[in-house]
Amino acid sequence: MVEIKTNANLRAMREAGRVVAHALAAAREKAAPGVTPRELDRAARAVLDAAGAGSPFLGYRPEWAPTPFPAVLCVSVNDAIVHGIPDGTPLADGDLVSVDCGALLGGWAGDAAVSFTVGRARPEDTRLVATAEEALEAGIAAAVVGNRIGDIAHAVGRVCRRAGYGIPDGFGGHGIGRTMHEDPGVPNEGRPGRGMPLRHGMVLAIEPMLIGGGGDDHCTARDGWTVRTVDGSRAAHAEHTVAVTDDGPRILTAP
C-alpha cells in the first residue's frame, strides 16, 4: 500500500532528510587516503546522534540477509555497487567510494547516497559519477504529478544506457515514509507511461546504480551484503528522497 503524505508529513520528512544530507557531508569530508570506511561510519553516526536521529540501516535484516547490517552507512568501494559494510581497510588515493545513509527522525525516514573519488580522480571515474548524478536528476525531473513510475524508470535508464553503462537488474529505488522501504518500487529502467500514476504526497527514493564496464551482471560477496560487479569494473550510486507535489518534485535530502 502506498501512503500519501500530507504537507505536514512532508515538512517532517524534510527534517529527517536534512540529517541525512549532513551525515553524508560529514562522511565525505572525512574521506581521504588512509582513512577507513569504519571512520566514515563513525563520522555519520555522530551527526545522527547529535540530531537525535536513529538509523534505519543499523540492525536492518531483510529476509535474504545472513546477518543484521552492522553500521549506519553503506560504504561501497570501487567494484562494490551497493550495501558495502564499513570495515578497517584504509582508503587509497584514487578509490571510488559510494556512501549511502538513512535517518529516522520524528517517526519519518530519509535516504540518500553520493559517490566521489578519494584523492586524485581517474577521468573514467569522474564521468561515471557525473552520469549517475545526471541520471538521478533526470529521474527527479520525471517525478511529477500525472507521470507514472515508468516515466521515472525510463528517464534514469536512458541516461545510463546512452552513456554505455550497465544497470544491475533487481536493484532500484522505493517508496519511503514511516519506514525506509515502502511501496512502490522504482526501477532504474522501464517503459514510459507504465506503472503507478504519481500523485501529490507520494515520496520516493530514486537511486540510479551504474556499472562502469557496461554489463549488468553482479554478485553478492561472502559477507552476504556487498553487491559487486562481476567484471570487476567500478560502480557509482546516487540517491535522493523526493516528494511528488503539485508544485513539482521536492528534494527532501538536499543539503
N, C-alpha and C positions, 0 to 999 in steps of 0.2 A: 504494500500500500504506500502511496506517495502522500506525504503530509505537505499541505500547502501552508506556508508560514505567513503570519501576519506581519505588518510593518514593524510592530514592536519586537516580534521574534527576529526579524532581520537586523534590527539595531543591536539586539543581544548577541546575535551571531557575529556581527562586525567586531564586537569586543573580543570574542574568542579568536577571531581571525587576526586581529591586531597582535595578540600574544604570539600566534604562530609566526607572523612576519618578524617580530622582534627576536624570536628564538632562532629562526633561520639566519637572520642577520648576525646574531652572536656567533653561531657556528661558522659562518663564512668568514667572519673577521678573525676567528681563532685559527682557521685553517692555514697551514704553512708547512714547508718541508720540515720533517722531523716531528711534527705534531701527530698524535694518533687519533683515529676516529673516536676512540673512547673519550678523549679530551673534548672533542666537538660535542659529544653527547652530554658531558658534564656542563659545558657552557650553555647548551639549550635548556638543560634541566634547571639551572639556576634562574633562567628567565621565567620558566613556568612557575617555579616556587615563589619567586618574587611577586608574581601576579596573582598568586593563589589559585593557579590553574592546575588541573590534572592532565594526565597523558592518556589518550586513547590507545597509544601504541604499547605502553608498558604493561606487560601481563596479558596482552591480547593473544588469544589462541583460537583461530578458526579450526574447523574440524579436520583440515588437511595438515595442520602444523604439528610436528612431533613434540614441541615444547612451547611454552608461552614466550612471547617476544620479550627480550630482557632489557630494553632500552627505550628512551623517549624519541630517539631519532633512528631512521634507517639511513645508513651511510654506505652507499654503493660506489665502489671504486673501479675505474677503468672498464673491464668487461662485465662488471655487475650491472644489471639493468635496474633492479629494484630490490627492496627488502634486505639490504645488506646489514648484518649485525655489527655494530661498532666494536672493534677489537683493539688490541695493543700494537698493531703493525704500523710503524711510522709512515706517514705520507711522504712521497718522494716528489722532487721537482718535476713538473710536467704531468702529474697524475690528474685524471679527470674524475671529479667527485660529484655524485648526485646525493643531495641531502633532502629527506622527506620528514616532515614534522606535523604533529597534530596537537591540539589543545582542547580541553574541556573546561568551560567556564560558565557558571550560572546556568548549568543544565544544557548548554549548547556546545557543538563541536565546530572546529575549524581544521583544515587540512591543506597543506601546500608543499611544494617541492621546488628546488632550484638546482641547477648544475653549473659547475665552474671548474676552472683549472687551478691547481696549486702551483704557484711559481710561473715558469715560462710555458706559454700555451703553444701547442702544435697547431698550425693553420687548419688542419683537418678537424681538430677538436673544436676550435673556435667556430667553424662552420656548422658542425654537428649541434653544438649548444645553441647557436643562433637559430638554426632551423627548428629545434624543439620549442624555443620561445616564440618563433613565428607561427608554428602550428598551434600553440596554446592561444595566441592572440586571435587566430582565425576561428578557433573553436568558441572562444568567448564572444566574438563578433556575431556568431550564428546563434547565440543563446538569447533569442528574442521571442517575445510573445507572438504566437502564430506559427513559428517554426516548429520542427519536430526534432526528436533526439537524433534521427538520421541525418539531419542537416548539420548538427554539431560534428557527428562522426565523419561525415563526408568532408567537411572543411578541414578537420585535423588530418585525415588520411591523405587528402590531396596534396597538402604541403609536404608531408613526409615522403610520399611516393615520387613526386616531381623532383625532389632533391636526391632521389636514389637510395633512400634509407629503408631499412626493414622495420616492421611493426610486429612486436611479439603478440601472437594470437592468444586470446583469452585474458588479456590484461587491458584495463582501461579505467575510466572514471566511474563515478557513482553518485547517487543522491547522498545528501548529508544533512544532519539536523540535530536531533537529540542524541543520536549516536553517529559514529564515524561513517559507517556503511549503511546506507538505506537505498530503497528503490528510488529511481530506476537506474539500471546500468547505463553507462555512457561509453560505448565502444570508441576506439580510435580509428575506425574505418567503417564505412557504411554507405548506404544509398540515401540521397536526399529525398525529403518528402515522406520518409517512412518512420515508423515508431511513434512513441507517445507525443501528443501535442504539448508544447511548452506554455505554461500559464504563469501569470504574476504570482510570486510567492514560492515557486519551486526553487530549490537550492541544489546546485550540482558541483561536484569536484571534477573538474576537467583536467586530464593529465596525460598528455602525449608522452610516449616512450619510444625512443628511436634506437635502432641498431645500426651502427656505422657501416658494417660490411655489406648491407643491402639485403641480407637474408632475414627470414622471420624466425628461424629456429632458436630455441632457448632451452635451458635445462636448469634443474634445481640442484644447488650444491649439497654437499653431505651434511651441512648444518640444518637442512630441511627448510630453510628460509630464503637464502640468497638466490636470486634468479640471474643466471649468466647467459651471455651469448655463446652459442655452440661454436661459432667460427673464431672466437677469441677477439673479435673486434670490439671497439669501445661503444658505450651506450650513453644516452643522455635522457633526462627526465625533467619535465617542467609541469607545475600544477598550481592552480588557484581554486579556491572555493568561490563560486559565482552565484549570485542571486539573479533570477529572471524577474524583471519588473516591467511595469507599463512604461517606464522611462528609459528602458534599455538595460543591458547587463550591468550588474554592480559587483565589482570585485571585493569580496569581504576579507580577503587575506592580503590586500595591498599593504605596503609599509605605511 
